[in-house]
Amino acid sequence: MSYRALATKPVLTWAVVTTAARVPVAMAPLALVLLVRERPGGYTLGAALAAVYVVGEVVGAITLGPRMAPERARRALAGGLGVGAGAFGAVGLLPHADPVVLGAFAALAGAAPAAATGGLRALLTSLVPERAVTQALSAESILTYVLWAAAPALTTGLALGVGPHMPLLLAAVLMAAATAGLWALPAGWPADDTDRKGVSMARTLAAAWPVYVSGAAALGLLALAELVLPALLEQRGIAVGWAGPLLAGYSVASALGAYLYGLRTWPGRPETQGQVLLVAFAACVALSAAVPVLGVIAMGLLAAGLLNSWVQLARNLSLRNALPASALAAGYSVSYAAVSAGYATSATLSGVVQSVAAPSTAVLCGVGLCLVLATVSTVGERRSARRRALRSSCSASLPFRPSARPRPSDGPSA
């Protein structure tokens, strides 16, 4: 199906609301660093605040996402975004407050709206026909990559050109606008929890664990590409200034990849696509670390950006196949927490390895960890597929056995 099917008023309204909700998330880590950089030990404090913010996101996504009722999602989304807006505003208005106070508000700013990503994605797929879901998820990815590419420049320009508190105040205003904009969208999406067949939400979500693991592996690779690149360039004797253009090219390639993915139907199940593409993604990142030539590093990162978007889209489609409709928003939230944890873990690992080895070694160690996680995910997915096939075959082979004793609703026997 063409992308033209998405050009409807509800989808365009969703795009505006989602932009207002996600720009603050994209700005937050850098904005927190720039807010306190002029204080004593400012950069260390800023990094700590950014880390606390990410931890808040992970905790909020895991705890709030599964509690979101599909039919009444607007209330939960509005509450989370509204509290997030207040927390961003508090941090922006109190730049000289005690670090503990700033940390508490930063954690709240991360946690409160953390379920919005999954909720808004589930809402988007309910606004389009089933045959247009792939295009809708591709369009969402394009929007996300564009926002994440623009956010650093917007944050830096406001912080250095106007005031260090301005990015966080803008984040508060945008998140408040997103809260109000929810009333231009449906209150939720239809989902009956009987599709879980009596299984608890926790067990339903746990059954999709291979998808979460593959997502964590993919974002771990992204952390390597972003965070180790300046040190890698310096190791190779290449000007560190190339890091900016290379990462911009990575983001553009990711947006292009998301667009291309939605243009046609690709062979294989999304689960298989994700597994194959994740290995190819890892190979491109490893190539950029192993070959000390700027052109090869650039080609490796461009290819990695293209493949990364395909991996993420295949992962989202796999999650739709693995979970019933009533658990999708919660699944997206848990997946968001998993990829955030993967990013943070990879960033920590790369820092530890760089303290004792070269940046290229750190990248290759991260790639090795990614491949281990990819293998675990593949084995888990195959076992899950076999269990689903076995249950289906057993259900189909059970003979029909009418009850020997009529129920009260059956009426009198003949």
Disulfide bonds with the S-S distance in Angstrom:
none
